[in-house]
């Protein structure tokens, strides 16, 4: 057996072990990824010191690129949530609109609110609004809830600073600003199709309407201000500030020379950490202090938000360690050697790898991180390929076919009082359509950028 074949065989065995550890032994993904990475190193004959050096390097490099970005994005979302800014945006979009416009309005609101928030936080925050809107309009709960979930998942699946696309940005050494731009080009049309359009099509499969008087009501934040409501305009500015700054930075650095006096400004705007930090400071002043939330209250908000990302950060770090181990054991070279003449697009291949991992593992974050590690060498064989599109291919593949092994599946089912069959006909269908449409949008964009 050739060295390349042996490397690929052991890498495949490591992925199989990873799937079994999570699905059969119910091991936490952080531990499963760590065992898979360490086992791959030892199986390839690396010594303990070498294995641990590569593990620590991969873990540290990944968190060095992604940890601060995710943390600042979480803090920004926590301030928006705690000060009531997110509620103001949602109320402004919904208002007293007719029933037929509710899916469109809630999709737009969810897409915007979901940009700085983790999916679970955004979802739980918007559930009471969904119940209130359904009761006020006399409509089926899913008429409001399904497009809300669609809007949130577009942001969660495609746009940094969410964990999955942020991890892929690091793996493919892509531009965060361009990833956001391309993600929005694909995500906005996709939100229209999987939000209001799909809701109208799927309404025939909704089934019995849940009891609107017995829905779960999430706990509030508990922070106290001076009763002054958050400004809608300032809330919108807070949400849009990071992507706008990164877009300005990306356009500026691409179109002016490095010797220009304005180049450092555009370079700073193009940095996701500096852009998010600017938005966090703006949110603390414009939403927090303006509404009477002082130091301790703001500290409570941010602490509550950061408490939810510990497991995610560890998973991303362990995924980075697996990526480094794949490279250290020669898998990168083997992938390049075997795939450089394949007729299949690397974008389709990356999407397929991520989709299979998602179906098996249930975690979009784990699927994206592992798929990006496997597919990163493909950029070497396709020098004209956009790394940002590879990010989106991995992230969109990890959305495919959410089912009973995905925590989001059960979150949607329980909060909207659905049967497993109803959840498959709505939630699973919606995410599968999103994943396939994303791939189509990525392939279309690949004909224009690179």
TITORFI-327248 format. One record per residue (C-alpha): residue number from 1; residue in three letters; x, z negated, y. Coordinates in pm, 1 decimal. Example, Ala and Ser with C-alpha at 12.3 -4.5 7.8 and 13.67 -1.06 7.14 Angstrom:
<tizas>
TIZA|1|Ala|1230.0|-780.0|-450.0;
TIZA|2|Ser|1367.0|-714.0|-106.0;
</tizas>
This chain:
<tizas>
TIZA|1|Unk|0.0|0.0|0.0;
TIZA|2|Unk|136.4|93.0|344.1;
TIZA|3|Unk|199.5|-173.1|605.9;
TIZA|4|Unk|-77.2|-36.0|829.0;
TIZA|5|Unk|-331.3|-46.8|546.4;
TIZA|6|Unk|-228.6|-401.4|459.5;
TIZA|7|Unk|-262.4|-515.5|820.3;
TIZA|8|Unk|-609.8|-363.1|849.2;
TIZA|9|Unk|-719.0|-507.5|513.7;
TIZA|10|Unk|-613.8|-858.6|615.3;
TIZA|11|Unk|-779.7|-817.4|957.3;
TIZA|12|Unk|-1102.6|-708.4|785.5;
TIZA|13|Unk|-1081.3|-1009.8|556.1;
TIZA|14|Unk|-1037.0|-1236.7|859.8;
TIZA|15|Unk|-1353.2|-1094.5|1020.4;
TIZA|16|Unk|-1546.7|-1142.6|693.9;
TIZA|17|Unk|-1425.5|-1503.1|674.7;
TIZA|18|Unk|-1529.7|-1552.9|1038.3;
TIZA|19|Unk|-1881.3|-1426.9|963.9;
TIZA|20|Unk|-1913.3|-1645.7|653.1;
TIZA|21|Unk|-1786.7|-1957.9|829.8;
TIZA|22|Unk|-2050.5|-1921.5|1101.0;
TIZA|23|Unk|-2345.1|-1791.9|897.3;
TIZA|24|Unk|-2302.2|-1972.8|565.5;
TIZA|25|Unk|-2106.5|-2289.4|643.1;
TIZA|26|Unk|-2268.2|-2324.9|989.7;
TIZA|27|Unk|-1929.8|-2398.5|1143.4;
TIZA|28|Unk|-1907.7|-2403.8|1523.0;
TIZA|29|Unk|-1787.0|-2063.6|1652.0;
TIZA|30|Unk|-1484.7|-2223.7|1820.7;
TIZA|31|Unk|-1362.1|-2366.9|1491.2;
TIZA|32|Unk|-1451.5|-2050.5|1297.8;
TIZA|33|Unk|-1257.9|-1828.2|1540.8;
TIZA|34|Unk|-962.5|-2067.1|1532.5;
TIZA|35|Unk|-951.0|-2072.3|1151.5;
TIZA|36|Unk|-980.8|-1692.6|1137.4;
TIZA|37|Unk|-695.6|-1645.8|1387.0;
TIZA|38|Unk|-464.9|-1896.7|1218.2;
TIZA|39|Unk|-548.2|-1766.4|870.4;
TIZA|40|Unk|-472.1|-1409.5|975.6;
TIZA|41|Unk|-130.5|-1513.5|1102.5;
TIZA|42|Unk|-37.5|-1707.4|789.3;
TIZA|43|Unk|-171.0|-1433.5|559.0;
TIZA|44|Unk|63.5|-1184.2|727.2;
TIZA|45|Unk|364.4|-1403.3|651.2;
TIZA|46|Unk|423.2|-1549.9|997.5;
TIZA|47|Unk|577.3|-1895.5|1010.0;
TIZA|48|Unk|387.9|-2198.4|1144.8;
TIZA|49|Unk|576.9|-2205.2|1476.8;
TIZA|50|Unk|522.2|-1833.8|1533.9;
TIZA|51|Unk|154.2|-1855.1|1443.9;
TIZA|52|Unk|97.8|-2145.8|1681.3;
TIZA|53|Unk|294.0|-1976.9|1960.7;
TIZA|54|Unk|71.3|-1668.3|1938.0;
TIZA|55|Unk|-243.5|-1882.1|1908.7;
TIZA|56|Unk|-157.3|-2082.2|2219.8;
TIZA|57|Unk|-52.8|-1770.6|2411.4;
TIZA|58|Unk|-378.8|-1589.4|2336.0;
TIZA|59|Unk|-588.0|-1896.9|2409.0;
TIZA|60|Unk|-412.1|-1967.7|2738.1;
TIZA|61|Unk|-396.8|-1609.9|2862.0;
TIZA|62|Unk|-768.2|-1557.0|2803.2;
TIZA|63|Unk|-874.7|-1874.8|2979.6;
TIZA|64|Unk|-627.7|-1803.3|3258.3;
TIZA|65|Unk|-817.9|-1482.1|3329.3;
TIZA|66|Unk|-1173.2|-1594.6|3256.5;
TIZA|67|Unk|-1204.9|-1972.6|3277.3;
TIZA|68|Unk|-1193.5|-2006.5|3656.2;
TIZA|69|Unk|-1426.0|-1709.3|3706.1;
TIZA|70|Unk|-1689.5|-1848.7|3471.3;
TIZA|71|Unk|-1654.1|-2196.7|3620.1;
TIZA|72|Unk|-1703.4|-2077.2|3977.8;
TIZA|73|Unk|-1996.9|-1858.2|3874.9;
TIZA|74|Unk|-2156.3|-2157.6|3706.6;
TIZA|75|Unk|-2105.2|-2375.9|4014.4;
TIZA|76|Unk|-2259.7|-2106.9|4234.0;
TIZA|77|Unk|-2563.4|-2087.8|4006.3;
TIZA|78|Unk|-2593.6|-2467.5|3997.3;
TIZA|79|Unk|-2606.6|-2488.9|4376.8;
TIZA|80|Unk|-2868.3|-2213.0|4392.7;
TIZA|81|Unk|-3075.4|-2393.4|4132.5;
TIZA|82|Unk|-3034.0|-2745.5|4269.4;
TIZA|83|Unk|-3110.2|-2659.6|4631.1;
TIZA|84|Unk|-3418.2|-2455.5|4544.4;
TIZA|85|Unk|-3263.6|-2124.1|4653.1;
TIZA|86|Unk|-3340.0|-1958.5|4321.1;
TIZA|87|Unk|-3702.6|-2073.3|4340.6;
TIZA|88|Unk|-3729.9|-1923.4|4689.2;
TIZA|89|Unk|-3610.9|-1586.6|4560.6;
TIZA|90|Unk|-3851.1|-1593.2|4265.9;
TIZA|91|Unk|-4149.0|-1694.7|4481.4;
TIZA|92|Unk|-4069.1|-1423.9|4735.6;
TIZA|93|Unk|-4068.4|-1155.4|4467.1;
TIZA|94|Unk|-4386.2|-1274.7|4295.2;
TIZA|95|Unk|-4599.0|-1392.3|4587.6;
TIZA|96|Unk|-4966.1|-1297.7|4542.9;
TIZA|97|Unk|-4907.7|-952.7|4399.1;
TIZA|98|Unk|-5168.8|-783.9|4175.5;
TIZA|99|Unk|-5140.5|-830.0|3799.6;
TIZA|100|Unk|-5012.4|-475.4|3743.1;
TIZA|101|Unk|-4709.6|-538.0|3965.7;
TIZA|102|Unk|-4613.5|-873.8|3813.4;
TIZA|103|Unk|-4374.3|-728.5|3547.0;
TIZA|104|Unk|-4188.9|-524.3|3809.7;
TIZA|105|Unk|-4161.1|-815.9|4051.0;
TIZA|106|Unk|-4046.2|-1071.2|3792.6;
TIZA|107|Unk|-3789.7|-825.4|3649.1;
TIZA|108|Unk|-3635.7|-773.3|3993.9;
TIZA|109|Unk|-3632.1|-1147.2|4065.2;
TIZA|110|Unk|-3479.6|-1230.3|3727.2;
TIZA|111|Unk|-3211.4|-961.2|3761.3;
TIZA|112|Unk|-3107.3|-1107.9|4095.4;
TIZA|113|Unk|-3131.2|-1474.4|3996.1;
TIZA|114|Unk|-2951.1|-1409.7|3668.8;
TIZA|115|Unk|-2636.6|-1271.6|3834.5;
TIZA|116|Unk|-2467.8|-1610.9|3897.2;
TIZA|117|Unk|-2647.9|-1814.1|3628.8;
TIZA|118|Unk|-2589.3|-1857.9|3257.6;
TIZA|119|Unk|-2880.8|-1707.5|3064.9;
TIZA|120|Unk|-3015.6|-2032.4|2918.7;
TIZA|121|Unk|-3012.1|-2204.7|3259.4;
TIZA|122|Unk|-3189.1|-1915.0|3431.6;
TIZA|123|Unk|-3443.9|-1884.9|3153.3;
TIZA|124|Unk|-3538.0|-2252.4|3149.3;
TIZA|125|Unk|-3553.4|-2258.0|3528.0;
TIZA|126|Unk|-3798.3|-1965.8|3542.8;
TIZA|127|Unk|-4029.5|-2071.8|3257.0;
TIZA|128|Unk|-4254.7|-2288.6|3480.4;
TIZA|129|Unk|-4287.2|-1996.6|3722.3;
TIZA|130|Unk|-4386.8|-1769.0|3434.2;
TIZA|131|Unk|-4659.0|-2011.7|3324.0;
TIZA|132|Unk|-4783.8|-2051.7|3681.5;
TIZA|133|Unk|-4796.9|-1675.3|3741.4;
TIZA|134|Unk|-4977.2|-1609.4|3410.6;
TIZA|135|Unk|-5233.1|-1882.3|3481.6;
TIZA|136|Unk|-5290.7|-1767.4|3840.0;
TIZA|137|Unk|-5346.3|-1404.0|3739.9;
TIZA|138|Unk|-5521.8|-1471.5|3408.3;
TIZA|139|Unk|-5273.0|-1251.2|3224.1;
TIZA|140|Unk|-5101.9|-1289.5|2887.3;
TIZA|141|Unk|-4794.8|-1512.9|2906.6;
TIZA|142|Unk|-4571.5|-1234.2|2772.5;
TIZA|143|Unk|-4692.6|-1002.8|3049.3;
TIZA|144|Unk|-4475.2|-1219.3|3276.4;
TIZA|145|Unk|-4227.7|-1368.5|3027.2;
TIZA|146|Unk|-4097.5|-1052.5|2859.2;
TIZA|147|Unk|-3993.3|-870.0|3179.4;
TIZA|148|Unk|-3842.8|-1195.6|3307.5;
TIZA|149|Unk|-3620.9|-1215.2|2997.8;
TIZA|150|Unk|-3534.6|-845.5|3032.1;
TIZA|151|Unk|-3413.0|-888.8|3389.3;
TIZA|152|Unk|-3207.4|-1195.6|3301.4;
TIZA|153|Unk|-3042.0|-1030.2|3002.8;
TIZA|154|Unk|-2933.9|-725.3|3199.5;
TIZA|155|Unk|-2725.2|-957.0|3418.1;
TIZA|156|Unk|-2614.5|-1170.5|3123.6;
TIZA|157|Unk|-2512.8|-875.7|2909.1;
TIZA|158|Unk|-2341.4|-644.8|3157.6;
TIZA|159|Unk|-2227.0|-822.7|3472.1;
TIZA|160|Unk|-1936.6|-1061.0|3538.3;
TIZA|161|Unk|-1906.2|-1358.3|3588.1;
TIZA|162|Unk|-2115.3|-1397.0|3272.6;
TIZA|163|Unk|-1897.9|-1497.6|2974.7;
TIZA|164|Unk|-1926.5|-1185.5|2755.6;
TIZA|165|Unk|-1838.3|-916.1|3012.0;
TIZA|166|Unk|-1581.2|-1146.0|3177.5;
TIZA|167|Unk|-1399.8|-1191.4|2846.1;
TIZA|168|Unk|-1404.6|-815.4|2788.9;
TIZA|169|Unk|-1268.1|-751.3|3140.7;
TIZA|170|Unk|-969.7|-967.4|3048.3;
TIZA|171|Unk|-918.7|-799.2|2709.1;
TIZA|172|Unk|-927.0|-445.5|2849.3;
TIZA|173|Unk|-746.1|-531.7|3177.4;
TIZA|174|Unk|-1034.7|-381.5|3370.6;
TIZA|175|Unk|-1137.7|-415.9|3734.4;
TIZA|176|Unk|-1411.3|-674.9|3781.5;
TIZA|177|Unk|-1545.2|-495.0|4087.9;
TIZA|178|Unk|-1574.6|-158.8|3913.5;
TIZA|179|Unk|-1728.2|-326.0|3609.1;
TIZA|180|Unk|-2000.6|-470.2|3831.8;
TIZA|181|Unk|-2058.2|-133.5|4001.1;
TIZA|182|Unk|-2084.9|56.6|3672.2;
TIZA|183|Unk|-2288.9|-227.3|3522.1;
TIZA|184|Unk|-2542.1|-205.9|3804.0;
TIZA|185|Unk|-2558.9|174.4|3775.9;
TIZA|186|Unk|-2662.4|129.4|3413.6;
TIZA|187|Unk|-2842.0|-203.2|3444.0;
TIZA|188|Unk|-3092.7|-127.2|3720.2;
TIZA|189|Unk|-3255.3|171.3|3543.5;
TIZA|190|Unk|-3234.2|-20.4|3216.3;
TIZA|191|Unk|-3413.5|-317.7|3373.9;
TIZA|192|Unk|-3694.7|-86.4|3487.5;
TIZA|193|Unk|-3737.6|59.3|3138.7;
TIZA|194|Unk|-3709.3|-264.9|2939.6;
TIZA|195|Unk|-3893.3|-474.1|3197.8;
TIZA|196|Unk|-4217.1|-326.2|3337.5;
TIZA|197|Unk|-4225.4|-7.2|3125.7;
TIZA|198|Unk|-4156.4|-167.6|2787.2;
TIZA|199|Unk|-4389.1|-458.1|2869.8;
TIZA|200|Unk|-4676.4|-213.6|2914.7;
TIZA|201|Unk|-4592.6|-39.7|2587.1;
TIZA|202|Unk|-4539.5|-361.5|2389.4;
TIZA|203|Unk|-4849.7|-535.0|2529.0;
TIZA|204|Unk|-5051.8|-396.1|2235.4;
TIZA|205|Unk|-4829.2|-606.0|2003.3;
TIZA|206|Unk|-4837.9|-931.0|2200.2;
TIZA|207|Unk|-5088.2|-1094.5|1965.7;
TIZA|208|Unk|-5287.6|-1410.0|2046.7;
TIZA|209|Unk|-5231.9|-1552.1|2393.9;
TIZA|210|Unk|-5050.0|-1889.7|2402.3;
TIZA|211|Unk|-5216.9|-2196.4|2551.4;
TIZA|212|Unk|-5102.8|-2202.6|2912.8;
TIZA|213|Unk|-5187.5|-2572.5|2949.0;
TIZA|214|Unk|-4951.2|-2684.9|2672.4;
TIZA|215|Unk|-4630.7|-2506.0|2761.3;
TIZA|216|Unk|-4301.8|-2690.9|2783.6;
TIZA|217|Unk|-4199.5|-2788.1|3136.8;
TIZA|218|Unk|-3824.9|-2824.2|3189.6;
TIZA|219|Unk|-3686.1|-3125.0|3372.7;
TIZA|220|Unk|-3593.9|-3083.3|3738.4;
TIZA|221|Unk|-3245.6|-3119.9|3879.2;
TIZA|222|Unk|-3309.5|-3463.5|4020.4;
TIZA|223|Unk|-3098.5|-3418.6|4336.6;
TIZA|224|Unk|-3247.6|-3519.5|4666.6;
TIZA|225|Unk|-3221.7|-3339.9|4998.7;
TIZA|226|Unk|-3400.0|-3398.8|5327.4;
TIZA|227|Unk|-3702.2|-3189.7|5235.0;
TIZA|228|Unk|-3587.3|-2882.5|5427.5;
TIZA|229|Unk|-3654.6|-2579.3|5208.1;
TIZA|230|Unk|-3373.4|-2340.7|5122.8;
TIZA|231|Unk|-3365.2|-2027.0|5334.6;
TIZA|232|Unk|-3465.0|-1709.3|5152.3;
TIZA|233|Unk|-3219.1|-1497.7|5351.1;
TIZA|234|Unk|-2931.0|-1739.0|5288.2;
TIZA|235|Unk|-3023.9|-1758.9|4919.3;
TIZA|236|Unk|-3013.1|-1379.6|4888.6;
TIZA|237|Unk|-2679.8|-1366.5|5071.7;
TIZA|238|Unk|-2540.0|-1629.0|4833.5;
TIZA|239|Unk|-2636.5|-1425.4|4526.1;
TIZA|240|Unk|-2516.2|-1093.2|4663.7;
TIZA|241|Unk|-2195.4|-1212.7|4830.3;
TIZA|242|Unk|-1961.4|-1198.7|4524.2;
TIZA|243|Unk|-2053.5|-846.3|4404.3;
TIZA|244|Unk|-2056.3|-710.7|4760.4;
TIZA|245|Unk|-1713.7|-859.1|4836.6;
TIZA|246|Unk|-1569.9|-720.6|4511.6;
TIZA|247|Unk|-1722.8|-379.5|4581.3;
TIZA|248|Unk|-1568.2|-378.7|4930.8;
TIZA|249|Unk|-1235.9|-480.9|4781.3;
TIZA|250|Unk|-1246.1|-215.0|4510.1;
TIZA|251|Unk|-1331.9|63.8|4754.8;
TIZA|252|Unk|-1072.1|-56.5|5002.8;
TIZA|253|Unk|-782.3|-82.7|4759.8;
TIZA|254|Unk|-864.4|259.9|4615.8;
TIZA|255|Unk|-874.9|436.3|4950.3;
TIZA|256|Unk|-599.8|287.5|5168.5;
TIZA|257|Unk|-227.1|253.9|5111.8;
TIZA|258|Unk|-55.4|-70.3|5019.5;
TIZA|259|Unk|145.3|-55.8|5342.1;
TIZA|260|Unk|-173.1|-79.1|5550.7;
TIZA|261|Unk|-233.3|-404.8|5738.6;
TIZA|262|Unk|-586.2|-424.7|5594.7;
TIZA|263|Unk|-472.9|-393.1|5233.3;
TIZA|264|Unk|-425.6|-771.1|5174.6;
TIZA|265|Unk|-783.4|-830.9|5293.7;
TIZA|266|Unk|-927.3|-574.7|5051.8;
TIZA|267|Unk|-701.9|-704.1|4774.7;
TIZA|268|Unk|-839.0|-1055.8|4831.1;
TIZA|269|Unk|-1197.3|-928.6|4823.3;
TIZA|270|Unk|-1126.0|-746.0|4496.8;
TIZA|271|Unk|-1014.6|-1070.4|4332.7;
TIZA|272|Unk|-1314.0|-1224.0|4146.0;
TIZA|273|Unk|-1186.6|-1579.7|4188.0;
TIZA|274|Unk|-1148.0|-1551.7|4566.4;
TIZA|275|Unk|-1483.4|-1372.3|4600.7;
TIZA|276|Unk|-1665.2|-1634.6|4395.3;
TIZA|277|Unk|-1487.8|-1918.3|4575.2;
TIZA|278|Unk|-1601.0|-1773.1|4907.8;
TIZA|279|Unk|-1958.6|-1759.2|4780.3;
TIZA|280|Unk|-1939.9|-2118.6|4650.0;
TIZA|281|Unk|-1821.8|-2246.6|4990.0;
TIZA|282|Unk|-2093.7|-2044.6|5163.6;
TIZA|283|Unk|-2359.6|-2179.8|4926.8;
TIZA|284|Unk|-2245.5|-2539.8|4972.3;
TIZA|285|Unk|-2268.4|-2506.0|5351.8;
TIZA|286|Unk|-2565.4|-2270.7|5393.9;
TIZA|287|Unk|-2786.7|-2404.9|5112.6;
TIZA|288|Unk|-2648.4|-2749.5|5033.2;
TIZA|289|Unk|-2562.6|-2915.3|5364.3;
TIZA|290|Unk|-2830.6|-2725.6|5555.9;
TIZA|291|Unk|-3097.9|-2867.7|5321.4;
TIZA|292|Unk|-2957.5|-3219.8|5341.5;
TIZA|293|Unk|-2758.1|-3230.9|5016.6;
TIZA|294|Unk|-2445.5|-3431.5|5086.7;
TIZA|295|Unk|-2128.0|-3474.3|4884.6;
TIZA|296|Unk|-2262.5|-3682.6|4599.8;
TIZA|297|Unk|-2573.6|-3465.7|4551.1;
TIZA|298|Unk|-2363.5|-3147.3|4549.3;
TIZA|299|Unk|-2123.5|-3311.3|4307.0;
TIZA|300|Unk|-2414.5|-3393.7|4077.2;
TIZA|301|Unk|-2538.4|-3034.2|4087.4;
TIZA|302|Unk|-2201.6|-2881.2|4007.1;
TIZA|303|Unk|-2124.8|-3139.9|3739.7;
TIZA|304|Unk|-2452.8|-3068.6|3563.5;
TIZA|305|Unk|-2382.3|-2695.5|3571.2;
TIZA|306|Unk|-2024.7|-2724.3|3447.4;
TIZA|307|Unk|-2132.8|-2950.9|3163.4;
TIZA|308|Unk|-2309.1|-2656.0|3000.5;
TIZA|309|Unk|-2006.5|-2426.9|2968.3;
TIZA|310|Unk|-1760.1|-2639.1|2769.4;
TIZA|311|Unk|-1843.0|-2478.4|2435.4;
TIZA|312|Unk|-1844.0|-2130.0|2588.4;
TIZA|313|Unk|-1496.5|-2175.3|2735.9;
TIZA|314|Unk|-1357.9|-2295.4|2401.1;
TIZA|315|Unk|-1516.0|-1998.7|2221.6;
TIZA|316|Unk|-1361.9|-1755.9|2469.7;
TIZA|317|Unk|-1021.2|-1919.0|2431.4;
TIZA|318|Unk|-1035.6|-1902.6|2051.2;
TIZA|319|Unk|-1151.4|-1540.9|2074.2;
TIZA|320|Unk|-845.6|-1467.2|2287.5;
TIZA|321|Unk|-627.9|-1634.8|2024.5;
TIZA|322|Unk|-776.5|-1406.2|1757.1;
TIZA|323|Unk|-709.9|-1103.7|1979.6;
TIZA|324|Unk|-346.5|-1209.5|2023.8;
TIZA|325|Unk|-308.5|-1266.2|1648.9;
TIZA|326|Unk|-444.2|-918.2|1576.8;
TIZA|327|Unk|-174.4|-778.9|1803.0;
TIZA|328|Unk|103.1|-1001.9|1667.7;
TIZA|329|Unk|32.6|-904.9|1306.7;
TIZA|330|Unk|47.8|-531.0|1372.5;
TIZA|331|Unk|-324.5|-457.7|1367.8;
TIZA|332|Unk|-306.5|-294.3|1712.1;
TIZA|333|Unk|-46.8|-45.3|1591.5;
TIZA|334|Unk|-246.6|27.6|1276.5;
TIZA|335|Unk|-565.3|91.5|1476.5;
TIZA|336|Unk|-381.9|329.9|1709.6;
TIZA|337|Unk|-225.7|516.9|1416.5;
TIZA|338|Unk|-552.7|555.6|1226.9;
TIZA|339|Unk|-793.5|633.0|1511.8;
TIZA|340|Unk|-600.1|863.3|1743.8;
TIZA|341|Unk|-735.7|1171.3|1564.0;
TIZA|342|Unk|-1087.7|1046.8|1490.8;
TIZA|343|Unk|-1364.4|1266.6|1635.3;
TIZA|344|Unk|-1579.2|963.1|1726.5;
TIZA|345|Unk|-1579.2|841.1|2086.2;
TIZA|346|Unk|-1396.8|508.5|2132.4;
TIZA|347|Unk|-1693.6|394.6|2341.6;
TIZA|348|Unk|-1929.6|446.6|2047.4;
TIZA|349|Unk|-1681.6|283.7|1809.8;
TIZA|350|Unk|-1645.4|-22.3|2034.7;
TIZA|351|Unk|-2022.8|-50.5|2074.9;
TIZA|352|Unk|-2071.5|-25.3|1697.7;
TIZA|353|Unk|-1815.4|-295.5|1622.3;
TIZA|354|Unk|-1975.8|-532.0|1874.2;
TIZA|355|Unk|-2327.4|-454.8|1746.0;
TIZA|356|Unk|-2233.8|-526.6|1383.7;
TIZA|357|Unk|-2067.9|-853.5|1481.0;
TIZA|358|Unk|-2370.4|-952.9|1688.9;
TIZA|359|Unk|-2612.7|-880.8|1404.2;
TIZA|360|Unk|-2399.6|-1084.7|1164.1;
TIZA|361|Unk|-2301.0|-1372.2|1393.6;
TIZA|362|Unk|-2587.9|-1404.0|1640.5;
TIZA|363|Unk|-2358.5|-1486.4|1933.8;
TIZA|364|Unk|-2313.4|-1223.8|2203.5;
TIZA|365|Unk|-2008.3|-1406.1|2339.4;
TIZA|366|Unk|-1830.8|-1418.4|2003.5;
TIZA|367|Unk|-1924.6|-1058.0|1924.8;
TIZA|368|Unk|-1794.6|-928.2|2258.3;
TIZA|369|Unk|-1472.5|-1128.6|2242.4;
TIZA|370|Unk|-1391.2|-1024.2|1885.6;
TIZA|371|Unk|-1490.3|-659.4|1939.8;
TIZA|372|Unk|-1279.1|-635.6|2255.4;
TIZA|373|Unk|-980.3|-770.5|2065.7;
TIZA|374|Unk|-1025.8|-512.5|1792.3;
TIZA|375|Unk|-1094.5|-218.6|2024.5;
TIZA|376|Unk|-840.5|-285.8|2302.6;
TIZA|377|Unk|-570.6|-66.5|2138.2;
TIZA|378|Unk|-803.1|234.4|2164.2;
TIZA|379|Unk|-717.9|259.9|2534.6;
TIZA|380|Unk|-363.5|355.7|2434.9;
TIZA|381|Unk|-484.4|660.6|2242.5;
TIZA|382|Unk|-724.9|770.2|2516.2;
TIZA|383|Unk|-533.3|737.1|2845.8;
TIZA|384|Unk|-811.5|896.8|3050.8;
TIZA|385|Unk|-1071.2|644.8|2931.4;
TIZA|386|Unk|-1213.2|395.3|3180.6;
TIZA|387|Unk|-1138.9|35.3|3074.3;
TIZA|388|Unk|-1449.6|-72.3|3265.5;
TIZA|389|Unk|-1666.9|145.3|3042.6;
TIZA|390|Unk|-1498.4|-7.1|2736.5;
TIZA|391|Unk|-1597.0|-349.2|2874.8;
TIZA|392|Unk|-1957.5|-236.1|2904.1;
TIZA|393|Unk|-1951.2|-77.7|2557.7;
TIZA|394|Unk|-1840.5|-405.1|2397.3;
TIZA|395|Unk|-2081.3|-614.0|2605.4;
TIZA|396|Unk|-2383.8|-389.4|2546.9;
TIZA|397|Unk|-2317.3|-365.3|2173.7;
TIZA|398|Unk|-2326.4|-743.6|2152.9;
TIZA|399|Unk|-2688.1|-739.4|2274.5;
TIZA|400|Unk|-2812.2|-540.7|1974.5;
TIZA|401|Unk|-3082.7|-668.6|1736.7;
TIZA|402|Unk|-3109.8|-1035.5|1827.8;
TIZA|403|Unk|-3287.7|-1212.1|1540.6;
TIZA|404|Unk|-3315.8|-1550.2|1369.2;
TIZA|405|Unk|-2941.8|-1629.3|1386.1;
TIZA|406|Unk|-2943.4|-1612.7|1768.1;
TIZA|407|Unk|-3024.3|-1923.2|1974.5;
TIZA|408|Unk|-3183.3|-1702.3|2242.3;
TIZA|409|Unk|-3435.9|-1579.5|1985.6;
TIZA|410|Unk|-3558.2|-1934.9|1923.7;
TIZA|411|Unk|-3547.5|-2024.3|2292.8;
TIZA|412|Unk|-3782.9|-1734.8|2371.4;
TIZA|413|Unk|-4004.1|-1809.7|2070.8;
TIZA|414|Unk|-4049.8|-2180.8|2139.8;
TIZA|415|Unk|-4095.1|-2170.3|2516.4;
TIZA|416|Unk|-4357.2|-1896.3|2490.5;
TIZA|417|Unk|-4527.0|-2044.6|2178.7;
TIZA|418|Unk|-4483.8|-1734.3|1962.7;
TIZA|419|Unk|-4467.7|-1666.9|1591.8;
TIZA|420|Unk|-4151.9|-1517.7|1441.6;
TIZA|421|Unk|-4335.2|-1184.5|1408.5;
TIZA|422|Unk|-4435.8|-1183.8|1775.8;
TIZA|423|Unk|-4079.4|-1266.0|1877.2;
TIZA|424|Unk|-3941.3|-978.6|1668.7;
TIZA|425|Unk|-4193.9|-736.3|1822.5;
TIZA|426|Unk|-4107.4|-840.6|2178.6;
TIZA|427|Unk|-3772.6|-1016.3|2228.5;
TIZA|428|Unk|-3582.6|-834.8|1950.1;
TIZA|429|Unk|-3732.4|-498.1|2043.9;
TIZA|430|Unk|-3648.1|-547.0|2411.6;
TIZA|431|Unk|-3282.0|-634.3|2350.4;
TIZA|432|Unk|-3235.4|-354.1|2097.3;
TIZA|433|Unk|-3371.7|-102.0|2348.4;
TIZA|434|Unk|-3141.4|-247.7|2614.8;
TIZA|435|Unk|-2839.8|-208.8|2389.0;
TIZA|436|Unk|-2913.8|153.8|2296.4;
TIZA|437|Unk|-2998.3|252.5|2654.6;
TIZA|438|Unk|-2677.8|88.1|2775.1;
TIZA|439|Unk|-2475.3|299.0|2533.8;
TIZA|440|Unk|-2648.7|612.4|2657.1;
TIZA|441|Unk|-2576.2|517.0|3018.6;
TIZA|442|Unk|-2212.7|443.9|2935.6;
TIZA|443|Unk|-2166.7|781.2|2766.1;
TIZA|444|Unk|-2326.8|953.0|3065.6;
TIZA|445|Unk|-2099.8|770.6|3309.0;
TIZA|446|Unk|-1796.8|858.3|3095.5;
TIZA|447|Unk|-1849.4|1224.0|3184.5;
TIZA|448|Unk|-1804.5|1139.0|3553.9;
TIZA|449|Unk|-1548.1|856.5|3568.9;
TIZA|450|Unk|-1221.3|781.7|3395.4;
</tizas>
